[in-house]
Amino acid sequence: MTTQAPTEPRKVVKTRGIEAARARQALWLLLPTLIAIALVAGYPLWRTIFFSVQEANLTSPEQARYVGFQNFWFTTEDGVGIGFLQDPKWWQAVKNTMLFTVVSVFLETVFGMIIALVVNGTFKGRAFLRTAMLVPWAIPTVVSAQMWAYMYNDSFGLIGQGLLGGQALLADPDKAIWALIAVDVWKTTSFMALLILAGLQSLPSDMYEAADMDGASKWTQFWRMTLPLLRPALLVALVFRSLDALRVFDIMYVMLGPVNAASTSMTGYARLTLIDNSLLGVGSAVAVAIFLIIMVIVVIYVTAFRVKFD
Amino acid sequence: MNLKRTSPGLYYLQRTAFYALVIAITFYLLFPFVWAVITSFSKGANLFLPPAQFLVSEKTVENYVQVFGNPAFQRGLLYSVIAAVGAVVISLLFGSFAAYALGRFRFAGKQVILYVILAVSVFPQIAVLGGLFTLIRGAGVFNNPLALIFSYLIFTVPFTVWVLTSFVRDIPGELEEAALVDGASPLQTLFQVLFPVMMPALVTTGLLAFINCWNEYLFALTFMSSNRTVPVVIANYSGASQYDQPWGPIMAASIVVTVPLIILVLVFQRNIVSGLTAGAVKG
């Protein structure tokens, strides 16, 4: 490659500028990605939106019948509400998912910040802690769900039997959500900590020396310097974590089973309707609702905090 | 100010508190995993012992023997590897083409494409589940690993494009200009000039995408009926009866699928942090 001289002079395209040629080349290079995205995201999303206004069954989707917004809201003549928005289980799933998202993302941010600040200091064993930090993050979600389900077990689990004296934590819907939050916090705090740590390490150290000289306490330095400067990194991490938490599925499904997962996570509710109950129309309507909720939250984040992605 | 000299008492108190925090954090991060490892080496009957006795009870590799002898688990490993490797190879190929175009070329509509790709990466997977299900069944690949390779592209392609684009931008332009002047086509430039330079980025991105595929649950659960991947096998690992959860083998299986990941992550530690921050903090 290095020694070979070009053997033939290249044809120069004179009619169109080099810019136009580059633009055409760029399109060819992008084509596989664009086709893949269209096939795997664009087309299925369009199908989901299409089916959300149809009465359709998963086993025979070709027999779909247009029903307007009845999948969302419809009351029969006998006064029975059959739209999913009339199902209290859906609203319970929404409530639980919101609680899960707000509490777990908040705790992950706080713990992540503490861990990042500790690892950012100098002490013996720093390299070890930095490595240990990666362990929960590397463990598959299903595996961590099973590990915790085992610890929560009421007859021999370390937490269920040992700490709580045989309470079946996961069987009680009011307490189960907190048990699930604990799993998510354990699993993803390290991700938060990694991102915050990367942000911390990009802060200039001479600024802190100057602050030390001026006699600012570590506490003041944290609130007045570290936090404001970390804001951009922190916000992007927050957005990504929140969106992940909103579409949570694995933890609930593995630890609670399909039916209880349906009243604990929006995705669980959608999957139960769509796949287990084969209700393609209603399930798609639920999926559209989740999609809209997530998009609205993205827009709120981006506009309220002026998150920049580039 | 030097606390060590001015007030040694306070200094040592602070140091002790700090190390107590370090130990607490380490314990918090590692304990559940360590406990799973211990359980994986324990006999089923000993699980009922109180923790102290459980710790010193007889250890065995029985659970691992059982797990590796389980045909469902063996198949699970095979299908997980096929699905993850397939999706990662395709995404790296597509992703590097796209990243080269997005990182190096100037053309109209680039910003729009970048935002579309970013939007897809925050997509809730559930929004495409029904559509993908009918598509996969229509194409006759239900219960075939091809279905997973295809569906995993929804998160691996945007991720690889996004991370590789930020790496491509950081490569000095002279390298590629020299190749262009020598008359190399864009593909030649990409494969012979940029790929060698991008190797660390490709390895990191590929590894992170691999981890995501390896962990994927929703699609694997929905698009496969008997050819399950490892996470689905672990979630459904059942004992003789519904009420008899074989925790020993479950933990052994969990350790088996986790240890390779932990080793990979530890080996590529530095790259992973840069990959994650390129993918997440920059956007």
Boltz contact constraints between the chains, C-beta under 6 A:
constraints:
  - contact:
      token1: [A, 1]
      token2: [B, 192]
      max_distance: 6.0
  - contact:
      token1: [A, 6]
      token2: [B, 182]
      max_distance: 6.0
  - contact:
      token1: [A, 6]
      token2: [B, 183]
      max_distance: 6.0
  - contact:
      token1: [A, 10]
      token2: [B, 183]
      max_distance: 6.0
  - contact:
      token1: [A, 22]
      token2: [B, 105]
      max_distance: 6.0
  - contact:
      token1: [A, 23]
      token2: [B, 107]
      max_distance: 6.0
  - contact:
      token1: [A, 25]
      token2: [B, 186]
      max_distance: 6.0
  - contact:
      token1: [A, 26]
      token2: [B, 101]
      max_distance: 6.0
  - contact:
      token1: [A, 26]
      token2: [B, 105]
      max_distance: 6.0
  - contact:
      token1: [A, 26]
      token2: [B, 107]
      max_distance: 6.0
  - contact:
      token1: [A, 29]
      token2: [B, 97]
      max_distance: 6.0
  - contact:
      token1: [A, 29]
      token2: [B, 100]
      max_distance: 6.0
  - contact:
      token1: [A, 29]
      token2: [B, 101]
      max_distance: 6.0
  - contact:
      token1: [A, 30]
      token2: [B, 98]
      max_distance: 6.0
  - contact:
      token1: [A, 30]
      token2: [B, 101]
      max_distance: 6.0
  - contact:
      token1: [A, 32]
      token2: [B, 94]
      max_distance: 6.0
  - contact:
      token1: [A, 33]
      token2: [B, 94]
      max_distance: 6.0
  - contact:
      token1: [A, 33]
      token2: [B, 98]
      max_distance: 6.0
  - contact:
      token1: [A, 33]
      token2: [B, 157]
      max_distance: 6.0
  - contact:
      token1: [A, 33]
      token2: [B, 161]
      max_distance: 6.0
  - contact:
      token1: [A, 36]
      token2: [B, 94]
      max_distance: 6.0
  - contact:
      token1: [A, 36]
      token2: [B, 153]
      max_distance: 6.0
  - contact:
      token1: [A, 36]
      token2: [B, 157]
      max_distance: 6.0
  - contact:
      token1: [A, 37]
      token2: [B, 120]
      max_distance: 6.0
  - contact:
      token1: [A, 40]
      token2: [B, 153]
      max_distance: 6.0
  - contact:
      token1: [A, 40]
      token2: [B, 154]
      max_distance: 6.0
  - contact:
      token1: [A, 41]
      token2: [B, 120]
      max_distance: 6.0
  - contact:
      token1: [A, 41]
      token2: [B, 154]
      max_distance: 6.0
  - contact:
      token1: [A, 44]
      token2: [B, 128]
      max_distance: 6.0
  - contact:
      token1: [A, 44]
      token2: [B, 131]
      max_distance: 6.0
  - contact:
      token1: [A, 44]
      token2: [B, 132]
      max_distance: 6.0
  - contact:
      token1: [A, 45]
      token2: [B, 127]
      max_distance: 6.0
  - contact:
      token1: [A, 45]
      token2: [B, 128]
      max_distance: 6.0
  - contact:
      token1: [A, 47]
      token2: [B, 131]
      max_distance: 6.0
  - contact:
      token1: [A, 48]
      token2: [B, 127]
      max_distance: 6.0
  - contact:
      token1: [A, 48]
      token2: [B, 130]
      max_distance: 6.0
  - contact:
      token1: [A, 48]
      token2: [B, 131]
      max_distance: 6.0
  - contact:
      token1: [A, 51]
      token2: [B, 130]
      max_distance: 6.0
  - contact:
      token1: [A, 61]
      token2: [B, 134]
      max_distance: 6.0
  - contact:
      token1: [A, 115]
      token2: [B, 25]
      max_distance: 6.0
  - contact:
      token1: [A, 132]
      token2: [B, 26]
      max_distance: 6.0
  - contact:
      token1: [A, 132]
      token2: [B, 29]
      max_distance: 6.0
  - contact:
      token1: [A, 132]
      token2: [B, 30]
      max_distance: 6.0
  - contact:
      token1: [A, 134]
      token2: [B, 265]
      max_distance: 6.0
  - contact:
      token1: [A, 135]
      token2: [B, 33]
      max_distance: 6.0
  - contact:
      token1: [A, 136]
      token2: [B, 29]
      max_distance: 6.0
  - contact:
      token1: [A, 138]
      token2: [B, 261]
      max_distance: 6.0
  - contact:
      token1: [A, 138]
      token2: [B, 262]
      max_distance: 6.0
  - contact:
      token1: [A, 138]
      token2: [B, 265]
      max_distance: 6.0
  - contact:
      token1: [A, 139]
      token2: [B, 258]
      max_distance: 6.0
  - contact:
      token1: [A, 140]
      token2: [B, 215]
      max_distance: 6.0
  - contact:
      token1: [A, 140]
      token2: [B, 231]
      max_distance: 6.0
  - contact:
      token1: [A, 141]
      token2: [B, 215]
      max_distance: 6.0
  - contact:
      token1: [A, 142]
      token2: [B, 217]
      max_distance: 6.0
  - contact:
      token1: [A, 142]
      token2: [B, 231]
      max_distance: 6.0
  - contact:
      token1: [A, 142]
      token2: [B, 234]
      max_distance: 6.0
  - contact:
      token1: [A, 142]
      token2: [B, 235]
      max_distance: 6.0
  - contact:
      token1: [A, 143]
      token2: [B, 254]
      max_distance: 6.0
  - contact:
      token1: [A, 143]
      token2: [B, 258]
      max_distance: 6.0
  - contact:
      token1: [A, 146]
      token2: [B, 250]
      max_distance: 6.0
  - contact:
      token1: [A, 146]
      token2: [B, 254]
      max_distance: 6.0
  - contact:
      token1: [A, 147]
      token2: [B, 32]
      max_distance: 6.0
  - contact:
      token1: [A, 147]
      token2: [B, 36]
      max_distance: 6.0
  - contact:
      token1: [A, 150]
      token2: [B, 247]
      max_distance: 6.0
  - contact:
      token1: [A, 156]
      token2: [B, 47]
      max_distance: 6.0
  - contact:
      token1: [A, 156]
      token2: [B, 48]
      max_distance: 6.0
  - contact:
      token1: [A, 194]
      token2: [B, 273]
      max_distance: 6.0
  - contact:
      token1: [A, 195]
      token2: [B, 280]
      max_distance: 6.0
  - contact:
      token1: [A, 195]
      token2: [B, 281]
      max_distance: 6.0
  - contact:
      token1: [A, 198]
      token2: [B, 277]
      max_distance: 6.0
  - contact:
      token1: [A, 233]
      token2: [B, 281]
      max_distance: 6.0
  - contact:
      token1: [A, 236]
      token2: [B, 281]
      max_distance: 6.0
  - contact:
      token1: [A, 240]
      token2: [B, 280]
      max_distance: 6.0
  - contact:
      token1: [A, 243]
      token2: [B, 122]
      max_distance: 6.0
  - contact:
      token1: [A, 247]
      token2: [B, 124]
      max_distance: 6.0
  - contact:
      token1: [A, 249]
      token2: [B, 218]
      max_distance: 6.0
  - contact:
      token1: [A, 250]
      token2: [B, 217]
      max_distance: 6.0
  - contact:
      token1: [A, 254]
      token2: [B, 235]
      max_distance: 6.0
  - contact:
      token1: [A, 267]
      token2: [B, 126]
      max_distance: 6.0
  - contact:
      token1: [A, 270]
      token2: [B, 126]
      max_distance: 6.0
  - contact:
      token1: [A, 274]
      token2: [B, 130]
      max_distance: 6.0
  - contact:
      token1: [A, 275]
      token2: [B, 222]
      max_distance: 6.0
  - contact:
      token1: [A, 280]
      token2: [B, 130]
      max_distance: 6.0
  - contact:
      token1: [A, 283]
      token2: [B, 130]
      max_distance: 6.0
  - contact:
      token1: [A, 284]
      token2: [B, 130]
      max_distance: 6.0
  - contact:
      token1: [A, 287]
      token2: [B, 126]
      max_distance: 6.0
  - contact:
      token1: [A, 287]
      token2: [B, 127]
      max_distance: 6.0
  - contact:
      token1: [A, 290]
      token2: [B, 124]
      max_distance: 6.0
  - contact:
      token1: [A, 290]
      token2: [B, 126]
      max_distance: 6.0
  - contact:
      token1: [A, 291]
      token2: [B, 124]
      max_distance: 6.0
  - contact:
      token1: [A, 291]
      token2: [B, 127]
      max_distance: 6.0
  - contact:
      token1: [A, 294]
      token2: [B, 124]
      max_distance: 6.0
  - contact:
      token1: [A, 309]
      token2: [B, 283]
      max_distance: 6.0
  - contact:
      token1: [A, 310]
      token2: [B, 283]
      max_distance: 6.0
